[in-house]
């Protein structure tokens, strides 16, 4: 007989790094970004293809219409084959190849940011689940304490040592906490299912999270040297400016630079005469044509090509203004994030002290209640205060972790850098 436990599904334990690696392999957003990057790489590799010669082959024949209706008339018919190979060269080839190169480099940055965005989402979701998991543990402990209080009071009531109202109060306190625990579990399971989808895992796969919020808690001073910041937004604007400058050069080439072309044509024309004559010799010709085109409207300041140059230069100026403004925004964002992190670190220190104080208060109240010098309501209030202090500390820890992750993402450093205190401030 096969035991039912033989079909039990195994549980996969995941650290946050394990989760990130799974997401990088399975996440749909990354796969789509890879397709876009591959297309940019292909465009770059083939950006020289305007140098490829154009080739064509033509066959033709000619028979007089009169010959088809009058068999006694003499006629001539012709058959021929021609082939042409042509090649064009312009200065715009350089800007075309450079444009493809810039687009590919920008595409690589976009792909890297897509991967990093997924990693940020995975890490935030992982730590949120850890918080929800630890919150459930606290709520369950609180529920168990309330249940124990109720059962003890019920036993005392049955012994005639406690009033009925105290028992009812303990029962209400106990049963009012049951929905809170159920709601916390439901939220956790819903978020866990969404997390599995993010990792590309089957929704019914069993996983457990390895780690604790306390492992990520850092109270070290965190500072950022703006010289070390590698913002993706700044980099993308740099690529846009480079592309815009390349466009200016392209417009100038179109307005002023000559273009060259060459073509080679080979023709074999065969003739034959009707029944009353003899066919002439076939003719074969080969011709090489070279030409150069020099645009002249570029010298006219009001021409459309000059207007195109001016518009392209305006684009460069606009992007440079955007870059300057974005660098100021980045500095403001980093400073704001650092202030939020420091405020959160200070709050954690206060909340750690509050937890210790609430724990001591609860222990003393429990002891006094057992001696009969404190009533049940006071004990319940002390228990609630302890729970609130513990949950508040966990919540603030999660807030700090999220703030650090988002700052790391903003300044373009690997996740975990700031938590380890590896990035120092500029004096």
C-alpha positions in Angstrom: 0.0 0.0 0.0 1.4 3.4 -1.0 1.4 6.0 1.7 -0.4 9.3 1.0 2.7 11.1 2.1 4.5 9.8 -0.9 2.6 12.3 -3.0 3.3 15.2 -0.7 4.6 18.2 -2.6 8.1 19.3 -1.5 8.6 22.8 -0.3 11.3 25.0 -2.0 13.1 27.4 0.3 14.1 30.7 -1.3 16.4 33.5 -0.2 16.0 36.9 -1.7 18.9 36.2 -4.1 17.3 32.9 -5.1 14.1 34.8 -5.9 16.0 37.4 -8.0 17.8 34.7 -10.0 14.5 32.9 -10.7 12.9 36.1 -11.9 15.8 36.9 -14.2 15.3 33.6 -15.9 11.5 33.4 -16.1 10.1 36.9 -15.9 8.1 37.9 -19.0 9.2 41.6 -18.9 12.9 40.6 -19.2 12.1 38.2 -22.1 10.4 41.0 -24.0 13.2 43.4 -23.3 15.7 40.8 -24.6 13.7 40.6 -27.9 14.0 44.4 -28.3 17.7 44.3 -27.5 18.3 41.6 -30.1 16.6 43.7 -32.7 18.8 46.7 -31.9 21.9 44.4 -32.1 20.8 43.2 -35.5 20.3 46.7 -36.8 23.7 47.7 -35.6 25.3 44.6 -37.2 23.6 45.4 -40.6 23.9 49.2 -40.4 26.5 49.2 -43.3 24.1 47.5 -45.7 23.5 50.6 -47.8 26.9 49.8 -49.2 25.5 46.6 -50.6 25.4 46.8 -54.4 22.0 46.6 -56.3 21.9 44.0 -59.0 19.2 43.2 -61.6 18.9 41.0 -64.7 16.5 41.7 -67.6 15.4 39.6 -70.5 13.5 41.0 -73.5 12.2 39.9 -76.9 10.7 41.8 -79.8 8.6 40.4 -82.7 6.9 42.7 -85.2 3.1 42.5 -85.1 2.9 42.5 -89.0 4.9 39.3 -89.1 2.2 37.5 -87.2 -0.5 38.4 -89.7 1.4 38.2 -93.0 3.5 35.1 -93.6 5.0 36.5 -96.9 6.5 39.6 -95.3 10.0 39.6 -94.2 10.6 40.5 -90.6 13.2 40.8 -87.9 13.0 39.6 -84.3 15.2 40.5 -81.4 16.1 38.8 -78.2 18.3 40.3 -75.5 19.6 39.9 -72.0 21.0 42.7 -69.8 22.5 42.8 -66.3 23.2 45.9 -64.2 25.1 46.3 -60.9 25.0 49.6 -59.2 26.5 51.1 -56.0 25.9 54.3 -54.2 28.0 56.0 -51.5 27.2 59.1 -49.4 28.5 60.7 -46.3 25.2 59.8 -44.6 26.5 56.2 -44.3 28.6 57.2 -41.4 25.7 58.9 -39.5 23.5 55.9 -40.3 26.0 53.4 -38.8 26.6 55.7 -35.8 22.9 56.0 -35.2 22.5 52.3 -35.1 25.5 52.1 -32.6 23.9 54.7 -30.3 20.6 52.9 -30.5 22.2 49.7 -29.5 24.0 51.2 -26.6 20.8 52.9 -25.4 19.0 49.5 -25.9 21.5 47.8 -23.7 20.9 50.4 -21.0 17.1 49.9 -21.3 17.5 46.2 -21.0 19.7 46.5 -17.9 17.1 48.8 -16.4 14.4 46.4 -17.2 16.3 43.6 -15.4 17.0 46.0 -12.5 13.4 47.0 -12.3 12.3 43.4 -12.0 15.0 42.8 -9.3 13.7 45.8 -7.4 10.2 44.6 -7.5 11.2 41.1 -6.4 13.2 42.4 -3.5 10.5 44.7 -2.4 7.9 41.9 -2.7 10.1 39.5 -0.8 10.7 41.8 2.1 7.0 42.7 2.2 6.1 39.0 2.4 8.7 38.7 5.2 6.9 41.5 7.1 3.5 39.9 6.5 4.8 36.6 7.7 6.3 38.1 10.9 3.1 40.1 11.4 1.1 36.9 11.3 3.4 35.4 13.9 2.9 38.4 16.2 -0.9 38.3 15.7 -1.0 34.6 16.3 1.1 35.1 19.5 -1.3 37.8 20.6 -4.3 35.6 19.8 -2.7 32.7 21.8 -2.2 35.1 24.8 -5.8 36.2 24.6 -7.0 32.6 24.4 -4.9 31.7 27.4 -6.3 34.6 29.4 -9.8 33.6 28.5 -9.3 29.9 29.4 -7.6 30.9 32.8 -10.5 33.3 33.6 -13.0 30.7 32.7 -11.4 28.3 35.0 -11.3 30.9 37.8 -15.0 31.7 37.2 -15.9 28.0 37.4 -14.1 27.9 40.7 -16.0 30.9 41.9 -12.9 33.1 42.0 -13.8 35.5 39.2 -16.9 37.4 38.1 -18.8 36.6 35.0 -18.2 40.0 33.4 -14.4 39.4 33.5 -14.9 36.1 31.7 -17.1 37.7 29.1 -14.5 40.5 28.6 -11.7 38.0 28.1 -13.9 36.0 25.7 -14.7 39.1 23.6 -11.0 40.1 23.6 -10.0 36.6 22.4 -12.6 36.2 19.7 -12.2 39.7 18.3 -8.6 38.9 17.4 -9.5 35.8 15.3 -10.6 37.8 12.2 -7.5 39.9 12.4 -5.3 36.8 12.1 -7.4 35.4 9.3 -7.2 38.6 7.4 -3.4 38.7 7.8 -3.2 35.2 6.5 -5.4 35.9 3.5 -3.3 39.0 2.5 -0.1 37.0 2.8 -1.4 34.2 0.6 -2.7 36.6 -2.1 0.6 38.4 -2.2 2.5 35.1 -2.2 0.6 34.0 -5.3 1.5 37.3 -7.0 5.1 36.8 -6.0 5.2 33.3 -7.6 3.9 34.7 -10.8 6.6 37.3 -10.7 9.2 34.6 -10.4 7.6 32.5 -13.2 6.7 29.7 -10.8 3.5 27.6 -10.8 0.9 29.2 -8.5 0.4 25.9 -6.7 4.1 25.4 -6.0 5.0 25.4 -2.3 7.7 27.8 -1.3 9.0 29.2 2.0 10.9 32.4 2.4 14.3 32.2 4.1 15.3 35.3 6.1 14.1 37.9 8.5 13.6 41.6 8.4 16.0 41.9 11.3 18.7 40.5 9.0 18.3 43.5 6.8 18.1 46.1 9.5 20.9 48.6 9.3 21.4 51.6 11.4 24.7 52.5 9.9 25.0 56.0 8.5 24.2 56.0 4.8 25.7 58.8 2.6 26.1 59.2 -1.2 28.8 60.9 -3.1 27.1 62.3 -6.2 30.3 61.8 -8.2 29.7 58.0 -7.9 26.1 58.2 -9.0 25.3 56.3 -12.2 21.7 57.3 -12.9 20.0 55.5 -15.8 17.9 58.6 -16.5 21.0 60.7 -16.9 22.6 58.0 -19.1 19.6 57.9 -21.3 19.6 61.6 -21.8 23.3 61.4 -22.7 22.4 58.9 -25.4 19.6 61.1 -26.6 22.0 64.1 -26.9 24.5 62.0 -28.7 21.8 60.8 -31.1 20.6 64.4 -31.6 24.1 65.6 -32.4 24.5 62.7 -34.9 21.2 63.8 -36.4 22.6 67.4 -36.9 25.6 65.9 -38.7 23.3 63.8 -40.8 21.3 66.8 -41.9 24.5 68.7 -42.7 25.7 65.8 -44.9 22.3 65.8 -46.7 22.6 69.6 -47.3 26.3 69.9 -48.3 28.0 66.6 -48.8 28.2 65.0 -52.3 27.1 61.5 -53.1 28.7 59.1 -55.5 27.3 56.3 -57.5 28.6 53.8 -60.0 26.8 51.3 -62.2 28.0 48.6 -64.6 25.7 47.4 -67.4 26.2 44.4 -69.6 23.9 43.7 -72.6 23.8 40.9 -75.1 21.3 41.6 -78.0 20.8 38.7 -80.5 19.0 39.4 -83.8 17.7 37.1 -86.5 15.9 37.9 -89.8 12.9 36.2 -91.2 12.8 33.6 -94.0 13.8 36.1 -96.8 17.0 37.4 -95.2 19.9 36.5 -93.0 20.4 37.4 -89.3 22.9 40.1 -88.4 25.6 39.5 -85.8 24.6 39.6 -82.2 25.7 42.8 -80.3 27.3 42.8 -76.9 27.9 45.9 -74.9 29.4 46.7 -71.5 29.1 50.2 -70.0 30.4 51.7 -66.7 28.7 54.8 -65.4 30.2 57.0 -62.7 28.3 60.0 -61.3 28.5 62.5 -58.5 25.7 64.6 -57.1 26.4 67.8 -55.2 23.4 69.4 -53.5 23.2 73.2 -53.9 20.2 74.2 -51.9 22.2 73.9 -48.7 23.9 77.2 -49.5 20.5 78.9 -49.4 19.8 79.9 -45.7 16.0 79.7 -46.2 16.0 76.2 -47.8 14.2 73.3 -46.2 17.5 71.5 -45.6 18.9 74.4 -43.7 15.7 74.6 -41.7 16.2 70.8 -40.9 19.7 71.5 -39.6 18.4 74.3 -37.4 15.6 72.1 -36.0 18.1 69.4 -35.2 20.3 71.9 -33.4 17.3 73.1 -31.4 16.7 69.5 -30.3 20.2 69.3 -29.0 19.8 72.5 -27.0 16.5 71.3 -25.5 18.0 68.0 -24.5 21.0 69.7 -22.9 18.6 71.8 -20.8 16.7 68.6 -19.8 19.9 67.0 -18.8 20.9 70.0 -16.6 17.4 70.0 -15.0 17.5 66.2 -14.5 20.9 66.4 -12.7 19.4 68.9 -10.3 16.3 66.7 -9.8 18.6 63.8 -9.1 20.5 65.7 -6.4 17.3 66.8 -4.8 15.9 63.2 -4.9 19.0 61.7 -3.4 19.0 64.3 -0.6 15.3 63.7 0.1 15.9 60.0 0.2 18.8 60.3 2.6 16.7 62.5 4.9 13.9 59.9 4.8 16.3 57.1 5.6 17.9 58.9 8.5 14.5 59.8 9.9 13.4 56.1 9.6 16.6 55.0 11.3 15.9 57.4 14.2 12.3 56.1 14.4 13.6 52.5 14.6 15.8 53.4 17.5 12.8 54.9 19.4 10.5 52.0 18.5 13.1 49.5 19.6 13.1 51.2 23.0 9.3 51.3 22.9 9.2 47.5 22.4 11.5 46.9 25.3 9.4 49.2 27.5 6.1 47.7 26.4 7.5 44.2 27.0 8.6 45.1 30.5 5.2 46.8 31.2 3.3 43.7 30.0 5.4 41.4 32.1 4.9 43.5 35.2 1.2 43.9 34.6 0.9 40.1 34.1 2.6 39.5 37.4 0.4 42.1 39.1 -2.8 40.6 37.5 -1.8 37.1 38.8 -1.5 38.6 42.3 -4.9 40.3 41.9 -3.6 43.9 42.1 -4.4 44.7 38.4 -7.6 44.1 36.6 -8.1 42.3 33.3 -8.6 45.4 31.2 -5.3 46.8 32.3 -3.6 43.5 31.3 -5.4 43.5 27.9 -4.3 47.1 27.3 -0.7 46.2 28.2 -0.8 43.3 25.8 -2.3 45.5 23.0 0.4 48.1 23.6 3.1 45.4 23.3 1.6 44.1 20.0 1.3 47.6 18.5 4.9 48.4 19.4 6.2 45.2 17.9 4.2 45.6 14.7 5.2 49.3 14.4 8.9 48.3 14.7 8.5 45.7 11.9 6.6 48.2 9.7 9.3 50.8 10.2 12.0 48.3 9.4 10.2 47.5 6.1 10.0 51.2 5.3 13.7 51.6 5.9 14.5 48.6 3.6 12.3 49.9 0.8 13.8 53.4 1.1 17.4 52.0 0.8 16.4 49.8 -2.1 14.8 52.7 -4.0 17.8 54.9 -3.4 20.2 52.2 -4.6 18.0 51.9 -7.7 18.0 55.7 -8.3 21.8 56.1 -8.1 22.6 52.9 -10.1 24.5 50.9 -7.6 24.1 47.1 -6.9 21.4 46.3 -4.4 22.9 45.8 -1.0 25.6 48.4 -1.5 24.2 51.1 0.8 23.1 48.6 3.4 26.8 47.5 3.7 27.9 51.1 4.0 30.1 50.9 0.9 29.2 54.3 -0.6 30.6 57.3 1.3 29.7 60.9 1.2 31.6 63.8 -0.4 33.1 66.1 2.2 
